[in-house]
Amino acid sequence: METSDKAAAAAEGPAEEPTGIAAQDWAQASADPRYRAAVVDLLGALAYGELAAFERLAEDAKLAPTLGDKAELAKMAAAEFQHFERLRDRLAAVDAEPTGAMEPFAAPLDEFHRQTAPSDWLEGLVKAYVGDSIASDFYREVAARLDSDTRALVLTVLDDTGHATFAVEKVRAAIEADPRVGGRLALWARRLMGEALSQAQRVVADRDALSTMLVGGVADGFDLAEVGKMFSRITEAHTKRMAALGLAA
């Protein structure tokens, strides 16, 4: 999954010493069946997200204006597929059927991508940089409350595949060449922000295990005040990304 620069992607999440579930490894934490179900859901959502990102980058490569751009996107797509394989293998290792774990998230994620299909090369770059990074910020926030083994895997697959720098350079160059492009892309990025947050909320609401974990029923979840702070951090990171692109938030 694509992220922006790590300072923004981390969204300045909690830095306290891990406690509770976050201080345990998978063997300890998974003794709670509710926690295990929540993690299987989380890994399923991430795995399908990585598979979708691979497919989308491969499609975006067809819109690339130069052979070099096409090759760069193909390399990023390959990295996304490697992330998918790691998540798939982890699901199998914890005795969860990977396809079954991903299935509940296929329809909502496919619908999100259908509603936010880019019309051109530049919109595709902004979507990968801004849209996917919002999801990555959310998963990083959740990862801080996971067991040490799951947390390490989640943070690894959220590593930037190189799209951040690539997208910033290409978008800024396009705006410099034609400033009118900036207004259109700014509107597009705002739409992505709204759609991405709505999609994340829908997915969590539909999955009891995930929603219970997030509100503190399992592990060290968020209370309502912390939920507000989390979304403030995500919004702040989004604003920084927009500035990096040369766009108004």
LUMVOLO-201832 format. One record per residue (C-alpha): x, y, z; residue in three letters; residue number from 1. Coordinates in steps of 0.2 Angstrom, whole numbers, plus 2048, in hexadecimal, padded with zeros to 3 digits. Layout:
N
   east   north    up   rest    nr
      X       Y     Z    ALA   NUM
...
//
This chain:
249
   east   north    up   rest    nr
    800     800   800    MET     1
    806     811   7FB    GLU     2
    80C     81D   809    THR     3
    813     82F   808    SER     4
    823     834   811    ASP     5
    824     82B   821    LYS     6
    823     83A   82C    ALA     7
    812     83E   825    ALA     8
    80C     82C   823    ALA     9
    810     828   835    ALA    10
    804     836   839    ALA    11
    80D     839   849    GLU    12
    804     82B   852    GLY    13
    806     825   864    PRO    14
    818     823   869    ALA    15
    816     81C   87A    GLU    16
    81E     80C   880    GLU    17
    812     7FD   87B    PRO    18
    806     7F7   888    THR    19
    7F9     7E9   888    GLY    20
    7F7     7E0   878    ILE    21
    804     7EB   870    ALA    22
    811     7E4   87C    ALA    23
    80D     7D2   877    GLN    24
    812     7C7   869    ASP    25
    806     7BE   85E    TRP    26
    807     7AE   868    ALA    27
    801     7B7   877    GLN    28
    7F4     7C3   870    ALA    29
    7EC     7B6   864    SER    30
    7E6     7AC   873    ALA    31
    7D7     7B8   873    ASP    32
    7CC     7B2   865    PRO    33
    7C4     7C4   863    ARG    34
    7D6     7CB   860    TYR    35
    7DA     7BD   854    ARG    36
    7CB     7C1   84A    ALA    37
    7CE     7D3   849    ALA    38
    7E0     7D0   843    VAL    39
    7DA     7C4   836    VAL    40
    7CE     7D2   830    ASP    41
    7DC     7DF   830    LEU    42
    7E8     7D4   826    LEU    43
    7DA     7CF   81A    GLY    44
    7D6     7E1   817    ALA    45
    7E8     7E6   814    LEU    46
    7EC     7D7   809    ALA    47
    7DD     7DB   7FE    TYR    48
    7E3     7ED   7FE    GLY    49
    7F4     7E8   7F8    GLU    50
    7ED     7DD   7EA    LEU    51
    7E2     7EB   7E4    ALA    52
    7F1     7F7   7E5    ALA    53
    7FB     7EB   7DA    PHE    54
    7ED     7EA   7CD    GLU    55
    7EA     7FD   7CD    ARG    56
    7FD     801   7CB    LEU    57
    7FE     7F5   7BD    ALA    58
    7EF     7FD   7B5    GLU    59
    7F6     80F   7B8    ASP    60
    806     80A   7AF    ALA    61
    7FC     809   79F    LYS    62
    7F8     81C   7A1    LEU    63
    80B     820   7A4    ALA    64
    811     82D   797    PRO    65
    822     826   796    THR    66
    82B     815   796    LEU    67
    834     81A   7A5    GLY    68
    824     81E   7AF    ASP    69
    81D     80E   7A9    LYS    70
    82C     804   7B0    ALA    71
    82B     80E   7C0    GLU    72
    819     80A   7C3    LEU    73
    81C     7F7   7BF    ALA    74
    82A     7F6   7CC    LYS    75
    81E     7FE   7D9    MET    76
    810     7F2   7D4    ALA    77
    81C     7E3   7D7    ALA    78
    820     7EA   7E8    ALA    79
    80E     7EB   7ED    GLU    80
    80C     7D9   7E7    PHE    81
    81A     7D4   7F3    GLN    82
    811     7DC   801    HIS    83
    801     7D2   7FC    PHE    84
    80B     7C2   7FD    GLU    85
    812     7C6   80E    ARG    86
    800     7C9   815    LEU    87
    7F9     7BA   80C    ARG    88
    807     7AF   813    ASP    89
    804     7B6   825    ARG    90
    7F2     7B2   824    LEU    91
    7F6     7A0   81F    ALA    92
    803     79F   82D    ALA    93
    7F6     7A4   83A    VAL    94
    7E9     797   833    ASP    95
    7DE     7A3   82A    ALA    96
    7D9     7A0   818    GLU    97
    7E0     7AF   80F    PRO    98
    7D2     7B0   802    THR    99
    7C5     7AF   80F    GLY   100
    7CD     7BC   819    ALA   101
    7CE     7C8   80A    MET   102
    7BC     7C4   804    GLU   103
    7B2     7D0   80F    PRO   104
    7BD     7DF   80A    PHE   105
    7BD     7DC   7F7    ALA   106
    7AC     7E4   7F3    ALA   107
    7AE     7F4   7FD    PRO   108
    7C0     7F7   7F7    LEU   109
    7BB     7F3   7E5    ASP   110
    7AD     800   7E7    GLU   111
    7B9     80D   7EE    PHE   112
    7C4     80B   7DF    HIS   113
    7B6     80B   7D3    ARG   114
    7AF     81C   7DA    GLN   115
    7C1     823   7DA    THR   116
    7C7     81D   7C9    ALA   117
    7D4     82A   7C3    PRO   118
    7D0     832   7B2    SER   119
    7E2     834   7AD    ASP   120
    7F4     831   7B2    TRP   121
    7F6     83F   7BF    LEU   122
    7E6     83B   7C8    GLU   123
    7EC     829   7C9    GLY   124
    7FC     830   7D1    LEU   125
    7F3     83B   7DE    VAL   126
    7E8     82C   7E2    LYS   127
    7F6     821   7E6    ALA   128
    7FF     82E   7F0    TYR   129
    7F1     836   7F9    VAL   130
    7E3     829   7F9    GLY   131
    7ED     81A   7FE    ASP   132
    7F7     824   80B    SER   133
    7E7     828   814    ILE   134
    7E4     815   816    ALA   135
    7F6     812   81B    SER   136
    7F5     820   829    ASP   137
    7E5     817   830    PHE   138
    7EE     806   830    TYR   139
    7FD     80D   838    ARG   140
    7F3     814   846    GLU   141
    7EB     803   849    VAL   142
    7FC     7FB   848    ALA   143
    802     804   857    ALA   144
    7F5     7FA   861    ARG   145
    7F9     7E8   85A    LEU   146
    804     7DB   860    ASP   147
    816     7DC   85C    SER   148
    816     7CF   84E    ASP   149
    807     7D6   845    THR   150
    80D     7E8   847    ARG   151
    81D     7E4   83F    ALA   152
    815     7DC   830    LEU   153
    808     7EA   82E    VAL   154
    816     7F8   82F    LEU   155
    820     7EE   822    THR   156
    813     7ED   815    VAL   157
    80E     7FF   817    LEU   158
    820     804   812    ASP   159
    821     810   804    ASP   160
    824     807   7F3    THR   161
    82B     817   7EC    GLY   162
    81B     81E   7E6    HIS   163
    81C     82D   7F1    ALA   164
    82B     836   7EA    THR   165
    827     831   7D8    PHE   166
    815     838   7DA    ALA   167
    81B     848   7E2    VAL   168
    828     84B   7D4    GLU   169
    81C     848   7C6    LYS   170
    80D     851   7CD    VAL   171
    817     861   7D1    ARG   172
    81F     861   7C0    ALA   173
    80E     860   7B8    ALA   174
    808     86E   7C2    ILE   175
    817     879   7BE    GLU   176
    814     875   7AC    ALA   177
    802     879   7AD    ASP   178
    7FC     882   7BD    PRO   179
    7E9     87E   7B8    ARG   180
    7ED     86C   7BC    VAL   181
    7EF     870   7CE    GLY   182
    7DD     875   7D1    GLY   183
    7D6     865   7C9    ARG   184
    7E1     85A   7D3    LEU   185
    7DE     863   7E3    ALA   186
    7CB     860   7E1    LEU   187
    7CF     84E   7DD    TRP   188
    7DA     84B   7ED    ALA   189
    7CC     853   7F8    ARG   190
    7C0     846   7F1    ARG   191
    7CC     838   7F4    LEU   192
    7CE     83E   806    MET   193
    7BB     83D   809    GLY   194
    7B9     82C   800    GLU   195
    7C7     824   808    ALA   196
    7C1     829   81A    LEU   197
    7B0     823   816    SER   198
    7B5     813   80F    GLN   199
    7C0     80F   81E    ALA   200
    7B2     813   82A    GLN   201
    7A6     808   820    ARG   202
    7B2     7F9   820    VAL   203
    7B5     7FA   833    VAL   204
    7A3     7FC   837    ALA   205
    79E     7EC   82D    ASP   206
    7AB     7E2   836    ARG   207
    7A7     7DF   849    ASP   208
    7B8     7D8   84D    ALA   209
    7C1     7E7   846    LEU   210
    7B5     7F4   84D    SER   211
    7B6     7EC   85E    THR   212
    7C9     7ED   85E    MET   213
    7C9     7FF   859    LEU   214
    7BE     805   866    VAL   215
    7C7     7FC   874    GLY   216
    7BD     7EC   876    GLY   217
    7CC     7E2   871    VAL   218
    7DE     7E7   874    ALA   219
    7E2     7FA   878    ASP   220
    7D6     802   86C    GLY   221
    7D1     814   869    PHE   222
    7C5     81D   874    ASP   223
    7BA     82A   86C    LEU   224
    7C6     838   870    ALA   225
    7D4     82E   869    GLU   226
    7CA     82B   859    VAL   227
    7C8     83E   856    GLY   228
    7DB     840   859    LYS   229
    7DF     832   84D    MET   230
    7D5     83A   83F    PHE   231
    7DD     84B   843    SER   232
    7EE     843   840    ARG   233
    7E8     83B   830    ILE   234
    7E1     84B   82A    THR   235
    7F1     855   82E    GLU   236
    7FB     848   825    ALA   237
    7F0     84A   816    HIS   238
    7F3     85D   816    THR   239
    806     85A   816    LYS   240
    804     84F   807    ARG   241
    7FA     85B   7FE    MET   242
    807     868   801    ALA   243
    815     85D   7FB    ALA   244
    80B     85B   7EB    LEU   245
    809     86E   7E9    GLY   246
    7F6     86D   7EC    LEU   247
    7EA     875   7F8    ALA   248
    7E3     86A   805    ALA   249
//
